[in-house]
Every structure is written in structure tokens, then in C-alpha cells.
């Protein structure tokens, strides 16, 4: 068991907001950290806060605390009005009592420089469903991912500078592909990883879905979760999958939206600037491979990799690139590209410097043929991008063509 704190990229951004000495209103914007459960939101905030002795914290996962603020609608305001020794206000899982956002806004508008507010949430759906005040113009919103390779070592694509602090330990590729990258696993011994992931899946279904009444038909949603996890990484055929689950197509679309709103699902849209007719279906991914495998009821052992290593490796790479784009912000986007005639690349990075097509291959010995679809994309979009990559398991970087480089899995 290891309880050491490991640096996250998001803390660099958070620290800039926390450590500003300016007394302007901008310096005191509400900070809202969103993300799937157990990605380390509370741990991150606790590390970033400058003075925990002057912090008032509420954990709405605690039933008794939640009931107090649900039943006494003025309690939060009265408590903070009476506190003269508090600078920081932390509310964990704000979606549990979304009405508290109205109180946060009232306090922010009344005393814009008195408190620094730090909120976490794991369900944008519950905030929207409750017609919660989302603090327009008053909030900085951040999304926290599972542990990224870019938080562990230098990377060539979409690098994330995180400073000189202690990094998460690097793990073998097979461990990443089988067990995923939830930060809690890095603080546990390997024999406990499966139980931790199983508890996560149970917590997600019971707490996030069933208890919050997000869907009416839990049986259909449970069937959907398994099939959506099995189909993770593929373009979704809503009609076919709706028939397999036994629900209407609109209900299935709503189920996928639930995954996105609870940050368990990732949607990769089709590339929007193609000069060829492309398929308009989005790809969907489960945010973490360990969670994906258990939702799909797949065994967490090497047999799984022997049967489906290429598909799993592709999901891992796409998820990593998706979160890097999210962290880098405006101008960065990950999309998918597949033409009606069958040409495709696994992903397209859209950045302020141009577009970069990406192909993912399980091979250790890439060749020019592996670069074929990347070359096709570049030829069709020569005005948008000039080079691309094949991400694979080769031991060192290789030049496959004049425009395509093969990158090892631990360097991309």
C-alpha cells in the first residue's frame, strides 16, 4: 500500500488559479472539477489548497451531511455568514445537492473576494436535471482524467508539462491494457486491483445510476452497459444495438448520453473537415479499460489480451489522446475518419498547428503498409496536415514514409 501523492497535470492549471495574488474578481472564480468517480478529484483539491486550516469542506457523499443541506435550505448560507476564519469552501459531489449552487452564486455575488469556492462533481446530468444554476460567467470548469502516460513521462504528441514533482510509477503495457489507469490502483498492491475495479463498477451502477434515478429501466440499462462496453472503440450502430438491448433507438441514445454525462463514456465525433464523403457515426469509448472489461464481464487475465490485444490497445491510445486534447483546451480535438469507400484512420488530432492522422497497430515491426491509410488521409487533406503517425509496439521510433513516423507506445 502506497499513500504518496503523485502529481497531476491538472494541478498545474489549478495552482495558477489558487496562487494568484491579485484581488480582482477573476482571481476568485468558482473552480468546478468534474470527472468520473475515483479519478482523484478530492485528492487533487486537497493538495492544491493553500491553507487547509482555513477551509470549510462538505462531502455530500456523506448521507447525513446531504440530508442536512437538503432539508434545511438556508443552512449553508447561515454557516458561511458566521465563519470569519474561512477562506476556502470545498463541496464534494455537488450534483448530490445541486441547489447549493444557487447559494454559492449568492455568496459569490454578495462577497466576490471573500471566499474561494472549489466544487467537484461526477454527474453533469444530475446538475442539468435539477435545473441547477451552473454559475454562468463565474466558474472555471476542469475535467480530471484517469492517470495518463503523459503524466508519467515525456511524450511526443500533445505533451503535458507537469513540473518536477513525484510522478506516477510507470507500469508495463499489459497492466495498463488489462487493469486501466484509475489512480487508486497506484496506491494498492496488485492482488487487490480486481476487487477495486469490481467495487467501482458496483458503485457506479448503484450510486450514480440506481440511487439517483437517472434511468427508469435498470434492467435495460444493465444490458446496455455490457453491450456498450463490449462495443467500446467501435462506431455505434444505434438501430442494431437498440434491438439487442430491447429498447427504442431514442432510449439507447439517452443511455449513451448518461455515459457521457457521468464521464464514463467518451464520444469521438467524425472529422468535420473531410473532402471525401465520410461515415457520420461517432465512436464511443469507456473512459478506463479496467472498468470497461468488468462492465463487459470480460476476464482480467492474459487470455483477454491474446484474444483481443489490438482492439484493446487501440482504445487505450485513443482514450489517452482524447484526454490530452481536453487538457490542452480550445483548438484541440480528437475525431475519427472513415470514408464510404473504406479508407480510414483510427483518429485525427485537430490542433491550432494543423491536423495529424493517427493509426494504431499492435505490431512490433511496422512497415510502409501500416502507413497506407495515414498517407491516404494526408493526400486528401494536404492543405490541413503534412505528417502523421503509426503508434505501435516498436522499440524505437522509425520513419515509415516521408510523411509518416512509427512511434513506440511508451513515447507517443
Residue pairs with C-beta under 8 A, 6 or more apart in sequence:
1 187
1 188
1 189
2 186
2 187
2 188
3 187
4 166
4 187
5 43
5 47
5 166
6 147
6 151
6 165
6 166
6 167
6 168
6 183
6 186
7 151
7 162
7 163
7 165
7 166
7 167
8 40
8 44
8 144
8 151
8 162
9 148
9 150
9 151
9 160
9 161
9 162
9 327
10 33
10 44
10 142
10 144
10 327
11 44
11 47
11 48
11 162
12 161
12 162
12 163
13 142
14 31
14 33
14 44
14 45
14 48
14 142
15 48
17 27
17 29
17 31
17 140
18 48
18 49
18 50
18 116
19 50
20 27
21 27
23 113
25 112
25 113
28 108
28 112
28 113
28 115
28 116
29 138
29 139
29 140
30 104
30 108
30 117
30 118
30 119
30 135
30 138
30 139
30 140
31 116
31 117
31 118
31 119
31 139
31 140
31 142
32 94
32 119
32 120
32 121
32 135
32 139
32 140
32 141
32 142
33 41
33 44
33 45
33 118
33 119
33 120
33 121
33 142
33 143
33 144
34 41
34 120
34 121
34 122
34 124
34 141
34 142
34 143
34 144
34 263
35 41
35 120
35 122
35 143
35 144
35 145
35 263
36 122
36 146
36 262
36 263
36 264
36 287
36 288
37 122
37 200
37 203
37 204
37 207
37 208
38 182
38 183
38 184
38 200
39 144
39 145
39 146
39 182
39 183
39 263
40 144
40 183
40 184
41 92
41 120
41 122
41 144
42 59
42 92
42 120
43 183
44 144
45 90
45 118
45 120
46 52
49 55
49 88
49 90
49 118
50 88
51 87
51 88
52 88
54 85
54 86
54 87
54 88
55 86
55 87
55 88
55 89
55 90
56 79
56 80
56 83
56 86
56 88
56 89
56 90
57 89
57 90
57 91
57 92
58 65
58 69
58 76
58 90
58 91
58 92
59 65
59 92
59 93
60 66
60 69
60 91
60 92
60 93
60 94
60 96
60 97
61 92
61 93
61 96
66 96
66 97
68 75
69 75
69 76
69 97
69 100
70 97
73 99
76 100
76 103
77 103
77 106
77 107
80 86
80 89
80 107
80 115
86 115
87 115
87 116
88 115
88 116
88 118
89 104
89 115
89 116
89 117
89 118
90 118
90 119
90 120
91 100
91 104
91 117
91 118
91 119
91 120
92 120
93 120
93 121
93 122
94 100
94 101
94 119
94 120
94 121
94 127
95 121
95 122
95 123
95 124
95 125
95 126
95 127
95 130
95 132
96 126
98 126
98 127
98 130
98 131
98 132
99 130
99 132
101 119
101 127
101 132
101 133
101 134
101 135
102 132
102 133
104 117
104 119
104 135
105 133
105 135
105 138
107 114
107 115
107 117
108 115
108 117
108 135
108 138
121 127
122 208
122 262
122 263
123 208
123 212
123 214
123 261
123 262
123 263
124 261
124 262
124 263
125 214
125 257
125 258
125 261
125 262
126 212
126 214
127 134
128 261
129 214
143 263
143 323
143 326
143 327
145 287
145 323
145 326
145 327
146 180
146 181
146 182
146 183
146 287
146 288
146 323
147 168
147 181
147 182
147 183
147 186
148 160
148 181
148 320
148 323
148 324
149 155
149 176
149 320
149 410
149 412
150 158
150 159
150 160
150 320
150 324
151 160
151 162
151 167
151 168
152 167
152 168
152 169
152 170
153 167
153 170
153 410
155 324
155 411
155 412
156 407
156 411
156 412
157 321
157 324
157 349
157 356
157 389
157 407
157 412
158 321
158 324
158 325
158 328
158 332
158 349
158 351
160 324
160 327
160 328
168 183
168 186
169 186
170 410
173 313
173 393
173 409
173 410
174 302
174 305
176 289
176 316
177 289
177 305
177 309
177 312
177 313
177 316
178 289
178 290
178 293
178 300
178 301
178 302
178 304
178 305
179 185
179 193
179 194
179 197
179 289
179 290
179 300
180 197
180 288
180 289
180 290
180 291
180 292
180 293
181 288
181 289
181 290
182 196
182 197
182 200
182 288
182 290
182 291
184 196
185 193
185 196
185 290
188 196
193 290
193 300
194 300
197 290
197 291
197 293
197 294
197 300
198 294
200 291
200 294
201 291
201 294
201 295
204 262
204 264
204 291
205 222
205 225
208 214
208 262
209 215
209 218
209 221
209 258
209 262
210 218
214 258
214 262
215 221
215 254
215 255
215 258
217 247
217 251
220 245
220 246
220 247
220 251
220 255
221 255
221 258
223 244
223 245
223 246
224 241
224 245
224 247
224 252
224 255
225 295
226 295
226 296
226 297
227 241
227 244
227 245
228 241
228 255
228 256
228 259
228 265
228 284
228 286
228 295
229 286
229 292
229 293
229 295
229 296
230 296
230 298
231 241
231 284
232 284
232 285
232 286
232 292
232 296
232 315
233 283
233 284
233 285
233 311
233 314
233 315
233 318
234 283
234 284
235 279
235 281
235 282
235 283
235 336
235 338
236 256
236 281
236 282
236 283
236 284
237 281
238 249
238 252
238 253
239 249
241 252
242 248
242 249
242 251
242 252
245 252
245 255
247 255
256 265
256 267
256 284
258 265
259 265
259 284
259 286
260 266
260 267
263 287
264 286
264 287
264 291
265 284
265 285
265 286
265 287
266 284
266 285
266 286
266 287
266 319
266 322
267 282
267 283
267 284
268 282
268 283
268 284
268 285
268 318
268 322
268 334
268 335
268 336
268 347
269 282
269 335
269 336
270 278
270 279
270 280
270 281
270 282
270 335
270 336
270 337
270 338
271 278
271 335
271 336
271 337
271 348
271 350
271 355
272 335
273 350
273 355
273 381
273 384
274 337
274 339
274 380
274 381
275 380
275 381
276 339
276 340
276 341
276 343
276 380
277 339
277 340
278 337
278 338
278 339
278 340
279 338
279 339
279 340
282 336
283 318
283 336
285 292
285 315
285 318
285 319
285 322
286 292
286 295
286 315
287 319
288 319
289 312
289 315
289 316
289 319
290 300
292 315
293 299
293 300
293 304
294 300
298 304
304 312
305 312
309 362
310 361
310 362
313 360
313 362
313 393
313 409
314 346
314 360
317 346
317 347
317 358
317 360
317 391
317 409
317 412
318 334
318 346
318 347
318 360
321 334
321 347
321 349
321 358
322 334
324 332
325 332
325 333
325 334
325 349
326 332
328 351
331 350
331 351
331 352
332 349
332 350
332 351
332 352
333 349
333 350
334 347
334 348
334 349
334 350
335 347
335 348
335 350
336 344
336 346
336 347
336 348
337 344
337 345
337 347
337 348
337 357
337 377
338 344
343 373
343 376
343 377
344 373
345 357
345 358
345 359
345 373
345 374
345 377
345 388
346 358
346 359
346 360
347 357
347 358
347 360
348 355
348 356
348 357
348 358
348 377
349 355
349 356
349 357
349 358
354 384
354 385
354 386
355 381
355 384
355 385
356 385
356 387
356 388
356 389
357 373
357 374
357 377
357 378
357 385
357 388
357 389
358 374
358 388
358 389
358 390
358 391
359 370
359 371
359 373
359 374
359 388
359 389
359 390
359 391
360 390
360 391
360 392
361 370
361 390
361 391
361 392
362 392
362 393
363 370
363 392
363 393
363 394
364 392
364 393
364 394
364 395
365 394
366 390
366 392
366 394
366 398
366 400
366 406
367 400
368 400
368 401
370 390
370 392
370 400
370 406
371 388
371 390
371 400
371 401
371 404
371 406
374 388
374 389
374 390
374 403
374 404
375 388
375 401
375 403
375 404
377 385
377 388
378 385
378 386
378 387
378 388
378 403
378 404
386 403
387 403
387 404
387 405
388 403
388 404
388 405
389 404
389 405
389 406
389 407
389 412
390 400
390 404
390 405
390 406
390 407
391 406
391 407
391 409
391 412
392 406
392 407
392 408
392 409
393 408
393 409
394 406
394 407
394 408
395 408
396 408
397 405
397 406
397 407
397 408
397 411
398 405
398 406
399 405
399 406
400 406
